[in-house]
Amino acid sequence: MTTLEIELFPCRSDNFGVLVHEPATGATASIDAPEENAVVDALIRRGWNLTHIFTTHHHTDHVEANLPLKQRFGAEIIGPKREATRIPGLDRPVDDGDRFDFAGHPVDVIWTPGHTAGHICYHLPKDRLLFAADTLFALGCGRLFEGTPADMWRSLSKLALLPDDTAVFFGHEYTLSNARFALTIDPGNADLVARAAAIEEARAAGRFTAPTTIALEKATNPFLRAGDPEIRRHLDLADAANHEVFAEIRARKDRF
């Protein structure tokens, strides 16, 4: 199995664009379609032809370029069955537990409700890749527009079970703000303190903070650490259920 190539680039004001290319076949997938010109420019820069769009959820900043890119390249659009009527140009609806083939690379679909009711992530187990969009960010998670805290906690818990060395690509460059917030929740975490300093330096130099890894998020992302005794003590929620601790962290982030 050939190694996939990945192109990461900015879209819109703070979205990430991601292209995944399989060199032996020329197959190229865009993870969501935030902005036509940015995606086209990246394709031209790499000399790739778009064959697929992997849509994660229906929000405009993730599907705006679906139809223009489909018309231009004839790309097949794969997306969440539970949001099928809201995904422009959807060709292949997929749901939790489905597996499909991308140029010889298996892709597993993980349903992660919370940010939206039908949000899905794409996991490539052989390649140790996860495209998490607006479910899991570096040091953060998506706002709960259509799901409950319990929904999102279950979704994040699913992702936390993936192999530690899984590289995680996410939908937005929110990491600097997320790091500053995380320090208010988990101030005694030495790994987080060091990571936050590195993020400050990286963003000051204009470097991206994607990808992250499952291991790094489990060690430093407060939204994955609702069971941590120090966080629970800090929030005065020592005896609460994990999803209740998560809900308090999410509510504080919404006000941050």
Residue pairs with C-beta under 8 A, 6 or more apart in sequence:
1 104
1 105
1 126
2 22
2 23
2 24
2 104
3 23
3 127
4 20
4 21
4 22
4 105
4 124
4 127
4 129
5 20
5 21
5 22
5 23
5 46
6 18
6 19
6 20
6 21
6 129
6 169
7 17
7 18
7 19
7 21
7 42
7 45
7 46
7 48
8 16
8 17
8 18
8 169
8 208
8 210
8 211
9 16
9 17
9 18
9 19
9 38
9 41
9 42
10 16
10 17
10 38
10 173
11 17
11 34
11 35
11 38
11 39
12 34
12 35
12 38
12 61
14 172
14 173
14 174
15 32
15 34
15 35
15 61
15 62
15 171
15 172
15 173
16 34
16 169
16 170
16 171
16 172
16 173
16 208
16 210
17 30
17 31
17 32
17 34
17 35
17 38
17 39
17 42
18 30
18 31
18 32
18 131
18 169
19 28
19 29
19 30
19 31
19 39
19 42
19 43
19 46
19 48
19 50
20 28
20 29
20 30
20 31
20 102
20 129
21 27
21 28
21 46
21 48
22 28
22 102
22 103
22 104
22 105
24 103
24 104
25 103
25 104
26 48
26 49
26 51
27 51
27 52
27 102
27 103
28 43
28 48
28 49
28 50
28 51
28 52
29 50
29 51
29 52
29 53
29 54
29 102
30 39
30 50
30 52
30 53
30 54
30 69
30 75
31 54
31 56
31 122
31 131
31 133
31 169
32 53
32 54
32 55
32 56
32 62
32 63
32 133
32 171
33 39
33 53
33 55
33 62
33 63
33 64
33 65
33 66
33 69
34 61
34 62
34 64
34 65
35 64
35 65
36 64
36 65
36 68
36 69
36 72
39 50
39 65
39 69
40 69
40 72
43 49
43 50
49 73
50 69
50 72
50 73
50 75
51 73
51 75
51 76
52 75
52 76
52 77
52 78
52 102
53 66
53 69
53 70
53 75
53 76
53 77
53 78
53 79
54 78
54 79
54 107
54 122
54 131
55 62
55 63
55 66
55 77
55 78
55 79
55 80
55 87
55 90
56 62
56 79
56 80
56 119
56 120
56 121
56 122
56 131
56 133
56 134
56 135
56 171
57 80
57 83
57 115
57 116
57 118
57 119
57 120
57 133
57 134
58 80
58 83
58 86
58 87
58 116
58 118
59 116
59 134
62 133
62 134
62 171
63 87
63 88
66 77
66 87
66 88
66 89
67 88
67 89
69 75
70 77
70 89
76 91
76 92
77 87
77 88
77 89
77 90
77 91
77 92
78 90
78 91
78 92
78 94
78 100
79 87
79 90
79 92
79 93
79 94
79 120
80 87
80 93
80 94
80 95
80 111
80 118
80 119
80 120
81 93
81 94
81 95
81 118
82 95
82 111
82 117
82 118
83 116
83 117
83 118
83 119
84 90
84 93
92 100
94 100
94 109
94 120
95 109
95 111
95 120
96 109
96 110
96 111
96 120
97 108
97 109
97 111
98 108
98 109
99 106
99 107
99 108
99 109
100 106
100 107
100 109
101 107
102 124
105 124
105 126
105 127
106 124
106 125
106 126
107 122
107 123
107 124
108 122
108 123
108 124
108 125
109 120
109 121
109 122
109 123
110 120
110 121
110 122
110 123
110 158
110 159
111 118
111 119
111 120
111 155
112 119
112 120
112 121
112 132
112 135
112 136
112 155
112 156
112 158
112 159
113 119
113 146
113 147
113 151
113 152
113 155
114 135
114 141
114 142
114 144
114 146
114 147
114 148
114 151
114 152
114 155
114 156
115 133
115 134
115 135
115 141
115 142
115 143
115 144
115 145
115 146
115 147
115 152
116 134
116 145
116 146
116 147
117 146
117 147
119 133
119 134
119 135
119 142
119 155
121 130
121 131
121 132
121 133
121 135
121 136
121 159
122 130
122 131
123 129
123 130
123 131
123 162
123 166
124 130
128 163
128 165
128 166
128 167
129 166
129 167
129 169
130 136
130 159
130 162
130 166
130 167
130 168
130 169
130 214
131 169
132 159
132 168
132 169
132 170
132 171
133 142
133 170
133 171
134 142
134 170
134 171
134 172
135 141
135 142
135 152
135 155
135 156
135 159
136 142
136 156
136 159
136 168
136 170
136 217
136 221
136 223
136 224
137 170
137 171
137 172
137 174
137 175
137 178
138 168
138 170
138 174
138 175
138 178
138 199
138 209
138 210
138 212
138 217
138 221
139 175
139 178
139 179
139 181
139 182
139 192
139 195
139 199
139 217
139 220
139 221
139 222
140 174
140 175
140 178
140 181
140 182
140 221
140 223
140 253
141 152
141 156
141 221
141 223
141 250
142 152
142 171
143 250
143 254
144 151
144 152
144 250
147 155
149 243
149 244
149 246
149 247
149 250
150 243
150 247
152 246
152 250
153 226
153 242
153 243
153 246
153 247
154 243
156 223
156 224
156 246
159 168
159 214
160 214
160 217
160 218
160 224
162 214
163 214
164 213
164 214
164 215
164 218
165 213
165 214
165 215
166 213
166 214
167 211
167 212
167 213
168 210
168 211
168 212
168 213
168 214
168 217
169 210
169 211
170 210
170 211
170 212
173 208
173 209
173 210
175 199
175 203
175 209
176 199
176 200
176 203
176 209
177 256
179 192
179 195
179 196
179 199
179 200
180 196
181 222
181 252
181 253
181 256
182 192
182 196
182 220
182 221
182 222
183 192
183 193
183 196
184 252
184 256
185 222
185 231
185 234
185 235
185 249
185 252
186 192
186 220
186 222
186 225
186 228
186 230
186 231
186 234
187 193
187 234
188 230
188 234
189 219
189 220
189 230
191 219
191 220
192 219
192 220
195 216
195 220
199 209
202 208
202 209
203 209
217 224
218 224
218 225
222 231
222 249
223 246
223 249
223 250
225 231
226 232
226 242
226 243
226 245
226 246
226 249
227 242
227 245
229 238
231 245
231 249
232 238
232 240
232 245
235 245
235 248
235 249
237 244
237 245
237 248
240 248
